[in-house]
Amino acid sequence: MTQKTSTKQLILDAAFSFYKHPCFKDFSMSQLAAKVGISKTAIYRHFKNKDAVVESMKEQFFDILYAQLSTIQNKNLDSKALNEQIIKIISFFAENSQYINYFITLHAQVNDFEKKVCAELRSKGLQNDFDKFYQENKPARYSRIYFCAVTILYFIKLREKAIIYGEKIDPVGNFSKKMVNFIQKGIVGTIGESSQTSKISKERFAQLDEICKINEEDLPEEDKIFTAFSTVITKYGINNVTVEHIADELNIAKSSLYFYFENKNKMLLHLVAKELSLLGTICEENCAEAKTYTEFIYINMKTEISYFSARPSILSLCGWLLQNGAENSVDNEKEFLGPNNVWETRMTEIAQKVDLGFSVRPEHITIWSGLLPISLTILKIKHEFSDEETNQSLNYMFDFLMYGAKF
């Protein structure tokens, strides 16, 4: 006999359901009640207020995270057994992606989030060295974790869109198994070595780094509304920003902004699209210097991290970019696809060798490589990485993407 779900759990499940898609606007208690199908008064019988709902969501999330990670805490697991457990974890989050989006939202908004995660997991009994990992602050180890997390997130989102568009896909267990294999082999290990996937020499890396340099003074003047948006996000957090906050920062009437934009989200989409269009143009120009597909990927990643460094106002939006970029990964909109360039055209047949149980196109690889520098920028901000550490981390992520990362 199936156990009936309590009303309190139904409320929490409904609250998490708001994170099925990128959620950078807080839900209201009225919206939550409507989602559950009960009155707002009924919610208050189980939760004192909205803060109590939010706190219970955090508790449930950490319980879920502990339940998943505790399966790999046994240091005696051999590589085969470890991979099997990781496959199960990926399958869980592929079927419950709201928890991934929720995690990204917290990560982008909560200071010292990783330390708080470690403290929570340790309090629940996780006997692993996660806290030691964060104390060591080594770019190689951080980069591996961020690379694996972003890669899993991105391809889970890609698979979801394939389902929506009616594509034929593998069962989630097969997808997860192929995902682990792909992460550990990288692009080259998956599609095979060729003249287009050859390694880059030390001397050539230095040349490419010069090509990718961006000076802030060489960029066009930043949109004043975008600058104001970035400032108030830093002050209030992206969920709490209002049009009134932005108007106050600009010292103009709120009605002036509504003349151009219907709401905050439309304003955000417009401003970010404008910035990313500029980034896309710069990437396209730089990538014209690529001699191989390997160089194309590196230039894309290096140019992006250089752009973020030269355009600091966009840094506060990196969490939104990471989540929304993955969410919109197979749409026709070019904001997150990057230039439809000669390298993507050349690599069409090769990309088909990437078997994750659904169709993978060359532009998907480009987007994936573009999301990694965004995650690296978040890493740089949260852990105060120096420029040298940031460059080291970028090189690690590039190597993981091309040649694989072991768990």
N, C-alpha and C positions, 0 to 999 in steps of 0.2 A: 504493500500500500504506500503510495507516494505521500510524503509528509507535506502538509500545507505550509506555504511560505507565510511568515508573519507579516503583518501590515508594516511594522517597522523596517523589515528587510525589503519589502516592496518599495518603500519610500527611498531607501538607500540605492536600490537597483535603478530606480527612476532617476535619481540624482546623477548617478554615473552614466546613465544613458545620454545625458546632455553632452558627454565627451565622446560619443561615437564619431563625431566630427570635431575638427578644431574648435575649441571653446574658449574664446577670449572675451566673453561677455557673461557676467554672472547671471545665473538663472534666478528667478524670483520664487517666493514661496507659492504664489498663485500658479505660476507655470509648473512647478513641481506637483502641486495638488492636481492640476489638470492632467498631467502625465500619468499619475497614479490612478486617477479616476475617483478621487475623494475630495471632500471639502478642505479648505485651508485650515479650518478649525480642527479637523480630524488630525492633521499633521502635528498640531501643537499638543495633542494628547500623548504623542511619542517623543517629541523634541521641543525643548523649551523655546528655542528660537532658531534663526538661520545659522548662527554660529555653532549651535549644537549639531546641526545636520552636517556642516562642514567638518567639524571635529570627528564625528562618527565616520565620515567618508575616509578621512586620513587613517583612522584606526583600522578600518576594514581593508584599505589598500595595503597597509603594512602587514596585516595578517596574511593577505594573499601573496604578497611579495616574499614573505618569510616561508610560506608553504612551498613556493616554487624553488627558491634558492636553497632551502634546506636539503633538497634532494641531491645537491652536488657538493655538499660540505664535507663529505667523507673523503679524506685525502688518500685513502687506499683504492679509490676508483681507478681502474685502468682507463686508457684512452677510449676504448670501445664503450665501456659502461658510462663514461662521462658524456660522450657524444649522444648516447641513447637518452640520457636524462635531459640534455640540452634540447634534443629534438622534441621531447615532451613539453618543455617549457615554451619553446617557440610555438608549438601547436596550441597551447593554452592561450597565449597572447594573440595568436592569429584568429582565434575564435572569440576573443574578448578584447578587441583593440581599444575599447574605451579606457582600459587601464593604462595603455601606452600613452594615449593623449593626455590623460590625467597626470601621469608621471612627468611628461614634458612640460605641462603647464606649471606644476609645482617647481620643477627644476629651474624654469626660466624666471620664476618670481620670488622664490624663497632663498634668502641668503644662507650660505653654508649648508645647502640642502644635502649634499653628500654626507657631511658629518652627522646631520640629523638622521639620515637614513641608516647610517652605521649604528648610531646609538639605539635606534628603534629595533633594528634587527638583533643587535647584541642583547638587548633587554628581553627579547623573545627567545633567546637561547641559541642564536646562530654562532657556531664555534668555528668561524673562519677568520682570515686575516684581513677583512675588508677595512677595518679601522687603521691597521698598519699600512695598508695600501694607500689610503688617502694621506697619511702622515708623510709617507716617503716622497710623494709629489714628483714622481719621475715621469717625464713626457712619454716615454715608451709605453709605460703601463697605462697611463691615462688614455693615450691615443688608441690603444687596443680596445679598451672598454668602450670608448665613444664610437670607434669605428664599428664594432660589432653591433652596438645598440642602434645606431643610425641605419646601418645596413638592414637589420632585421625589421625595423620600423618601416623603412621605405618599401621593401619588397612585400611586406604584409599589406601595406596600403595599395600597392600596385595590383596585388592579387584580388583585393576587395573590388577595385575598379573593374578588373577583368570579369568578375562575377556579375557586377551591375550591367556590364555591356554584353552579357550573355556568351562570353567566350568559354570554350571547353577548358576546364582546369582539373588538375590532379586533386585527390583528397588531401585534407590538411596534413595528415601524417607524412604523405609522400613529399608534399611541399617542404615541410620542416626538415626532412632528411636531406633533400636536395639543397636546401638553404645552408645547412651546416657544411655540406661538401663544397659549395660555392665559396663560402666565407674562407674556408681553409685552403682552397686552391687559388682563389683570385681569378682575374680575367685570363691571364696567360695560362695558368694551369688548367683552365676550363676549355678555352678555345684553341690552345696550342701555340707554340712559338712560331713566329714568322718575321719577315723583314719589317712588318708594321708594328710588331709588338716587341721589338728588340730593346735591350736595356740601354739606358742613357749613360754616357760616360761622365766622369766628374767634370771634365772641361766643358762639356755641352750643358750640364746642369748650370754651371756658372753663367754661360751665355743666355740661357733661358731665364735665369733669375734677373738678369739685366733687362731683358725684353719685358718682363712682367712688372717692373718697378712703376709705381704710380705716385706722383707728387700731388699733394692737396691743391697747390696753387695752379696746377694744370687742369683741374676739373672746373666745370662751370659752377657759377654761384648756386648754392643750395636753396631750394624752395623754402621761404620763410615759414610757411605753414608746416612743412615737414620738420624743420628745426624745432618749432614750438611743440609739435606732436611728440618728438623724441624727448624733449625736456620734461613734459608733463608725465610721460610714461615712466621716466626715471623717478619722478616724485611720487606718483600715485600707483604705479603698476598698470599694465595694459587693460586689465579687467575693469579698473575703477576710473579710467580716464573718461571725461565727458567733453562734449563740444564746448561747454561753458569754460572748462579748464583751459582749453586751447585758445579760446577767444580772450580770456584773461591774460594768458601768456603773450598774446599778440597785441593786447591792449586795444581790441576792437569789439564791436557789438556781436553777440552770438548770432544775430540774424544775418550778419554779413557772411558768415560761414555757411549757413543754411541756404543762402542764395546760390552757392556753388555745389553744395553736397547735401544729399537727402538725410544722411545720418553719419555717425562716427565710422561705421564699417565701410561705407562707400568712400569716405574720405581716405581712410587707411589704404584701401585697395588702390585707389587712384595714385596716391603719393608713392606707395611702394612700387607700383608698376612703373612709374616714371623713373625712380631710382634704378630699378633693375633693367630698364631699357637702356640706360646709360652704361650700366655694367656690362650688359650683353653686347653693346657696340664695341666697348673696349676689349672684351674677350675675343670677339670676332676678329678684330684687327690684330691682336697678339697671336691668335691661333693660326693666322695666315703664315706665321714663321715656322710652324711645325713641319717636321720632315717625316714623322711617323705618327701612328695613332697613339703610341705611348707618350710622345711629346705633346700631342694635342691634349691628352688628359691632364698632364702635369701643368701645362700653361693655363688651362682652364682653372685648376685649383689654385695655382700660385697667383694668378691675376685677381682672383676673387678675394683671397686673404689680403692682398696688397690694397685692394679697393676698400675693404672694410677698415683697414688701418688708416687710410687717407680720408675716410668719410666717417668719422666717429659717431655722428648722429644716428647712423643706421644700426649701431651696436645694440641699442635698447630694443630693437625689433627682431633680434636674431632668433629668440624663442618662437616668435610668431612665424618667421620665415621657415624655420626648420619644420614646424608642424604643418603649416599651410602648404609649403613646398611639396612635402610628401603627399598631402591630401589631394593636391591638384596635379599630380604627376603624369597623368595620361590624358588630361584635357587638351584641347586644341589651343588654349591660350598660351602665348609665348613667354609670359612673364617668368615662368619657371623652367621653360624648356631649353633656353639658351638658343644660339643661332642654329638654324638648319643648314649646316655647313657641309663642305665636301667630305670631311672625315666621317660624318654620320652616314652619308650616302655610300661611301666606300665600304663601311663596316656592316652593312645591312645583313649580308649572308653570314658573316662571322658572328654577329650578335645572336642569330638564331641558334647557334650552338650552346648558348646559355640556357640550359633546361631547368626551369624552376616549376614546371607544371603548368605554365601559361606562357603566352607570347611576350618575349622581351625584345624591344626595339633599340637601335643605337642611341636614340635620344634619351631613353631611360637610363642608359649608362652615363650619359652626359649630366642628367639631373642628379643622379646618385653622386657623381664626383663633385657636383656643385653644392650638395647638402653637407658634405663632410667639412669644408672650410667654415660653414656656418656653425656647425657643432664645435669646431676648433675655436672659433671666436668666443663662443659661450665659455668654453674651457679656459681660454686666456683671461677673460674677465673675472670669472669666479675664483680662479686660483692664481691670479696675478702673474701669469707667465711673462717672462722677458721676451724680447724679440727673438733672441737666440733659441729659447725653449719653444716658442711658437713655430719657428722654422723647422726645428727638429721634429716637432709633432706633425707638421704638414708632411715632411718626408716620410715619417712612419706610416701615416695614413695612405699616402700615395703607394708605398710599398705593399701595404696590406691589400689595397684595392687591386693592384696589378698582380701580386704574387701570393696573396693569401695571408691569413692570420690564424695562428693556432690558439685554441682555447686554453 
